[in-house]
Amino acid sequence: MSGPDALPRTVDVLIVGGGATGAGLLRDLARRGLRCLLVDKGDLASGTSGRYHGLLHSGGRYVARDPQAARECILENVVLRRIAPACIEDTGGLFVATPGDPEDYVAAFPGRCAAAGIPCDDLPLASVFEREPALNRGIWRAFRVPDASLEPWQLVAANLRDAAGRGSVARPYRQVVGIERNGAFVASVEIADVRSGTVERIAPRIVVTAAGAWAGRVAALAAIDLPMSPGKGTMLVYNQRMTDTVVNRCKAPSDGDIMVPVHTVAILGTTEVAVDDPDDDEAGPDEIEALVGEGEKLFPDLRRMRILRAYAGVRPLYSADAVAGPADGRAISRSHVVIDHERRDGVSNLVSIVGGKLTTYRLMAEQAADLVCAKLGVDRPCTTADEVLPDQGSERAYYWLGDRLAAHEAGGGGDAELICECELVSRPMLEGFLAERMPCSLDDVRRGTRLGMGPCQGAFCMIRAAGMIAGRDGSAVGDGPPAEAQALVDFMRERFRGTRSIAWGRQLQELWLSTGIYWGVLGIDALETPAPGQVPGEAGDGPG
Ligand SMILES: Cc1cc2nc3c(=O)[nH]c(=O)nc-3n(C[C@H](O)[C@H](O)[C@H](O)COP(=O)(O)OP(=O)(O)OC[C@H]3O[C@@H](n4cnc5c(N)ncnc54)[C@H](O)[C@@H]3O)c2cc1C
């Protein structure tokens, strides 16, 4: 294959995986002067990084069981506030003791935070209830820590942009399907274009796997056994921010014990279920009931609030013991491990980076980049902790919920240019995204702009966005239905996957409204041929 879309033939480093870790590594290595290629089998940040809870950890969650992870979190929390302020909403965090929570855990919490270097203030309850009136009035103690809300897609995009400015390239929808070894050396890698089926072969000097929960599968392509212990976690998206502060239960980590305000919504999570298959990210009904049951200990009116959808992500947990069978996911450390396959397996130019948190992605990338540079004889220091990422705004201020409204009003306001009223996505914003990213799916648009993420969940805006895709270069792909029709079908499949498990009460009404618009008015079922026995719009994969 040749042409502008062909992969570069000669690169120093191939990075497998375009989540936060891979993007951070691309940036780090590019800044040290290496020419790198990153590939992802899906859209960038569509793996666990695009399906996580949204919390920039202070480390408070790990102080009892995993002090090393707690220390790493607070150090990187400080770094990310410096280099990526526009990706962070500085909500602050609370650790609260609800009735029945263990007194010894609560009593030890401030001391453990101090030991890990996490600022922790014991707050008067009156001030807590004044700030967060929806909280359970039975809460008997509350601590403030520097948790925050962290936007993953913007963060990944900013890392990639910095790398692109230094000659490194990131390509979505390119899957590593083969790794050819020449004894103790990776000789070449086969990369398939997921959309066209074309396969290319490249010969990088080093390959780094940053494939998260899929790292074991990538290693297996090189005939290496890497025991991962994928842990599925389900989260619920509510249609309102019942809290402006991240709220954690002050007890050992468990299900349904954190609520994170994220843009216009709030997300309750998570569960922890060991799965064999990292692609198993379906939210189960039992998990949803468990989450709501625990969540109402924090917010007693939770059952009366509307759940917009459920989604799940898979933790990239690495456990050297996992070969013996599924481990207790919450007992596996959230710290990360950089694996030099030369020392472990005798393959000199292969490295894996596994485990960790999104909060610690930069540190993970730094340590992996140090190893890569040592192998290639490059002696340049890491600069990613000090240099501010691109697109952080001239003021370098934290994101504020009113940012988009203020910008819209400054531009004259009104509804005419708004494509998505819930998330205030304007026509120029969407045009800019499409100009850069076509061909792309509406789910890619959702990740890139937040279109369709608000209370109507795309019922109105997706039709408009599909209209904007129509007729663009790259909108006609093969002989199938027009790209805009296919994009709508794919998006509705995806939405149905996230809403069918929570379709009751007012959300059921909302689902009927969307169904009426898409099936009744637009006749979306005429755009696809369902498989025998399949309800139109029922199958499909992608983020929930
Ligand atoms: C439910 C849940 C909640 C979480 N909440 C938090 C939180 O609040 N705060 C926090 O800091 N962390 C949180 N985490 C952890 C955090 O999300 C992950 O540690 C982090 O996102 C992992 O990023 P990554 O880049 O390593 O992996 P990923 O984001 O999964 O990226 C790996 C990429 O590799 C790609 N890939 C796989 N195989 C191939 C192949 N053969 N070829 C090409 N590409 C391939 C995948 O498509 C994927 O995009 C949570 C995790 C889960 C599951």
Ligand as a Chemical Component Dictionary entry (heavy atoms), coordinates in Angstrom:
data_LIG
# 
_chem_comp.id                   LIG 
_chem_comp.type                 NON-POLYMER 
_chem_comp.pdbx_formal_charge   0 
_chem_comp.three_letter_code    LIG 
# 
loop_
_chem_comp_atom.comp_id 
_chem_comp_atom.atom_id 
_chem_comp_atom.alt_atom_id 
_chem_comp_atom.type_symbol 
_chem_comp_atom.charge 
_chem_comp_atom.model_Cartn_x 
_chem_comp_atom.model_Cartn_y 
_chem_comp_atom.model_Cartn_z 
_chem_comp_atom.pdbx_ordinal 
LIG C1  C1  C 0 -14.298 0.406  35.299 1  
LIG C2  C2  C 0 -12.991 1.126  35.373 2  
LIG C3  C3  C 0 -12.891 2.335  36.044 3  
LIG C4  C4  C 0 -11.669 2.990  36.124 4  
LIG N1  N1  N 0 -11.620 4.184  36.750 5  
LIG C5  C5  C 0 -10.448 4.837  36.825 6  
LIG C6  C6  C 0 -10.412 6.138  37.387 7  
LIG O1  O1  O 0 -11.433 6.678  37.792 8  
LIG N2  N2  N 0 -9.218  6.777  37.435 9  
LIG C7  C7  C 0 -8.067  6.199  36.952 10 
LIG O2  O2  O 0 -7.021  6.838  37.043 11 
LIG N3  N3  N 0 -8.086  4.982  36.368 12 
LIG C8  C8  C 0 -9.245  4.295  36.285 13 
LIG N4  N4  N 0 -9.301  3.086  35.686 14 
LIG C9  C9  C 0 -8.068  2.513  35.135 15 
LIG C10 C10 C 0 -7.751  3.143  33.783 16 
LIG O3  O3  O 0 -8.908  3.340  33.032 17 
LIG C11 C11 C 0 -6.794  2.273  32.997 18 
LIG O4  O4  O 0 -5.714  1.900  33.810 19 
LIG C12 C12 C 0 -6.261  3.019  31.777 20 
LIG O5  O5  O 0 -7.295  3.605  31.053 21 
LIG C13 C13 C 0 -5.495  2.050  30.901 22 
LIG O6  O6  O 0 -5.026  2.764  29.788 23 
LIG P1  P1  P 0 -4.167  2.008  28.720 24 
LIG O7  O7  O 0 -3.776  2.979  27.698 25 
LIG O8  O8  O 0 -3.077  1.255  29.388 26 
LIG O9  O9  O 0 -5.173  0.909  28.117 27 
LIG P2  P2  P 0 -6.359  1.132  27.053 28 
LIG O10 O10 O 0 -6.970  2.450  27.201 29 
LIG O11 O11 O 0 -7.257  -0.051 27.147 30 
LIG O12 O12 O 0 -5.603  1.126  25.680 31 
LIG C14 C14 C 0 -5.148  -0.084 25.096 32 
LIG C15 C15 C 0 -5.462  -0.012 23.621 33 
LIG O13 O13 O 0 -4.822  -1.092 22.957 34 
LIG C16 C16 C 0 -5.598  -1.378 21.819 35 
LIG N5  N5  N 0 -5.224  -2.693 21.297 36 
LIG C17 C17 C 0 -5.411  -3.881 21.884 37 
LIG N6  N6  N 0 -4.939  -4.872 21.086 38 
LIG C18 C18 C 0 -4.446  -4.274 19.974 39 
LIG C19 C19 C 0 -3.849  -4.765 18.785 40 
LIG N7  N7  N 0 -3.647  -6.067 18.566 41 
LIG N8  N8  N 0 -3.486  -3.869 17.828 42 
LIG C20 C20 C 0 -3.682  -2.532 18.001 43 
LIG N9  N9  N 0 -4.257  -2.026 19.133 44 
LIG C21 C21 C 0 -4.631  -2.886 20.103 45 
LIG C22 C22 C 0 -7.022  -1.309 22.331 46 
LIG O14 O14 O 0 -7.960  -1.083 21.292 47 
LIG C23 C23 C 0 -6.954  -0.145 23.326 48 
LIG O15 O15 O 0 -7.441  1.061  22.774 49 
LIG C24 C24 C 0 -10.511 2.414  35.549 50 
LIG C25 C25 C 0 -10.618 1.213  34.852 51 
LIG C26 C26 C 0 -11.846 0.577  34.759 52 
LIG C27 C27 C 0 -11.969 -0.676 33.986 53 
# 
loop_
_chem_comp_bond.comp_id 
_chem_comp_bond.atom_id_1 
_chem_comp_bond.atom_id_2 
_chem_comp_bond.value_order 
_chem_comp_bond.pdbx_ordinal 
LIG C1  C2  SING 1  
LIG C2  C3  SING 2  
LIG C2  C26 DOUB 3  
LIG C3  C4  DOUB 4  
LIG C4  N1  SING 5  
LIG C4  C24 SING 6  
LIG N1  C5  DOUB 7  
LIG C5  C6  SING 8  
LIG C5  C8  SING 9  
LIG C6  O1  DOUB 10 
LIG C6  N2  SING 11 
LIG N2  C7  SING 12 
LIG C7  O2  DOUB 13 
LIG C7  N3  SING 14 
LIG N3  C8  DOUB 15 
LIG C8  N4  SING 16 
LIG N4  C9  SING 17 
LIG N4  C24 SING 18 
LIG C9  C10 SING 19 
LIG C10 O3  SING 20 
LIG C10 C11 SING 21 
LIG C11 O4  SING 22 
LIG C11 C12 SING 23 
LIG C12 O5  SING 24 
LIG C12 C13 SING 25 
LIG C13 O6  SING 26 
LIG O6  P1  SING 27 
LIG P1  O7  DOUB 28 
LIG P1  O8  SING 29 
LIG P1  O9  SING 30 
LIG O9  P2  SING 31 
LIG P2  O10 DOUB 32 
LIG P2  O11 SING 33 
LIG P2  O12 SING 34 
LIG O12 C14 SING 35 
LIG C14 C15 SING 36 
LIG C15 O13 SING 37 
LIG C15 C23 SING 38 
LIG O13 C16 SING 39 
LIG C16 N5  SING 40 
LIG C16 C22 SING 41 
LIG N5  C17 SING 42 
LIG N5  C21 SING 43 
LIG C17 N6  DOUB 44 
LIG N6  C18 SING 45 
LIG C18 C19 SING 46 
LIG C18 C21 DOUB 47 
LIG C19 N7  SING 48 
LIG C19 N8  DOUB 49 
LIG N8  C20 SING 50 
LIG C20 N9  DOUB 51 
LIG N9  C21 SING 52 
LIG C22 O14 SING 53 
LIG C22 C23 SING 54 
LIG C23 O15 SING 55 
LIG C24 C25 DOUB 56 
LIG C25 C26 SING 57 
LIG C26 C27 SING 58 
# 
